[in-house]
Amino acid sequence: SPARPPSDAERRMAANMAMQPKDAAEIHDMFFGAGPSERALILHNLAQTPLKAAPRIPTVRAKRAIQILEMAAIAGDVESFALELGDSLILPSRVAAQIVDDAGGEALAVAARALDMPSPNFQRILLFFKPEIGNSVNEVYRLARLYDRLSDRSALVMLAAWRGSTLAVTRAKYQPSLHDGERQRARAGAAQTRPGVQPGALPAVRKGTGGSSER
């Protein structure tokens, strides 16, 4: 059956995509499936990877987004917050909702850093918008520390992954099923026509192998 033509939103994301969908989906899934210490390590490692970051959000648009997000957070308006987050970062509603619903708060820190949000604004949003975090001094301190250490590049690489992961899901959903042999040939052809991510480009997370990743 013919593939469904891409929607306007998907075309917009494709135009702003800096990463291959498969690599993007891998980083997206790895981040959201990780615990707090692993997430901190992933974000630290992203700054060192050769993966291409998303372009910076224009300053005027980012400043407007910060004001709207803070007002929505103070009002406890989850829907408006998620809508503005998705619009300003050029993310689909599914990913914006995933960031907002993320219990750990690290995803929100990445989104805020991608907007170049000042640290005091981010902390106010945590206090009002995430009461389960805001009511814990330790959690607020942990995320404020993570935020202050989070580089712009790490946040923008993760933003590129969030954008690209959506296209990976869309392609997988609408692509006609292939037999294993055909799938292997398609992979081999793709490897010859475009350079893939080099070994070591994705941030590896090791568990319990000596302590360097367990901080």
Secondary structure as the mmCIF struct_conf table of DSSP 4:
data_model
#
loop_
_struct_conf.conf_type_id
_struct_conf.id
_struct_conf.beg_label_comp_id
_struct_conf.beg_label_asym_id
_struct_conf.beg_label_seq_id
_struct_conf.end_label_comp_id
_struct_conf.end_label_asym_id
_struct_conf.end_label_seq_id
HELX_LH_PP_P HELX_LH_PP_P1 PRO A 2 SER A 7
HELX_RH_AL_P HELX_RH_AL_P1 ASP A 8 ALA A 15
TURN_TY1_P TURN_TY1_P1 ASN A 16 ASN A 16
BEND BEND1 MET A 19 MET A 19
HELX_RH_AL_P HELX_RH_AL_P2 PRO A 21 PHE A 32
TURN_TY1_P TURN_TY1_P2 GLY A 33 GLY A 33
BEND BEND2 ALA A 34 ALA A 34
HELX_RH_AL_P HELX_RH_AL_P3 PRO A 36 LEU A 46
TURN_TY1_P TURN_TY1_P3 ALA A 47 GLN A 48
BEND BEND3 THR A 49 THR A 49
HELX_LH_PP_P HELX_LH_PP_P2 LEU A 51 PRO A 58
HELX_RH_AL_P HELX_RH_AL_P4 THR A 59 ALA A 75
TURN_TY1_P TURN_TY1_P4 GLY A 76 GLY A 76
HELX_RH_AL_P HELX_RH_AL_P5 VAL A 78 LEU A 89
TURN_TY1_P TURN_TY1_P5 ILE A 90 ILE A 90
HELX_RH_AL_P HELX_RH_AL_P6 SER A 93 ASP A 101
BEND BEND4 ALA A 103 GLY A 105
HELX_RH_AL_P HELX_RH_AL_P7 GLU A 106 ALA A 114
TURN_TY1_P TURN_TY1_P6 LEU A 115 ASP A 116
HELX_RH_AL_P HELX_RH_AL_P8 SER A 119 PHE A 129
HELX_RH_AL_P HELX_RH_AL_P9 PRO A 131 GLY A 134
TURN_TY1_P TURN_TY1_P7 ASN A 135 ASN A 135
HELX_RH_AL_P HELX_RH_AL_P10 VAL A 137 ARG A 149
HELX_RH_AL_P HELX_RH_AL_P11 ASP A 152 TYR A 174
BEND BEND5 GLN A 175 GLN A 175
HELX_LH_PP_P HELX_LH_PP_P3 PRO A 176 SER A 177
HELX_RH_AL_P HELX_RH_AL_P12 ASP A 180 THR A 193
BEND BEND6 ARG A 194 ARG A 194
HELX_LH_PP_P HELX_LH_PP_P4 VAL A 197 GLN A 198
TURN_TY1_P TURN_TY1_P8 PRO A 199 GLY A 200
BEND BEND7 LEU A 202 LEU A 202
BEND BEND8 LYS A 207 GLY A 211
TURN_TY1_P TURN_TY1_P9 SER A 212 SER A 213
#
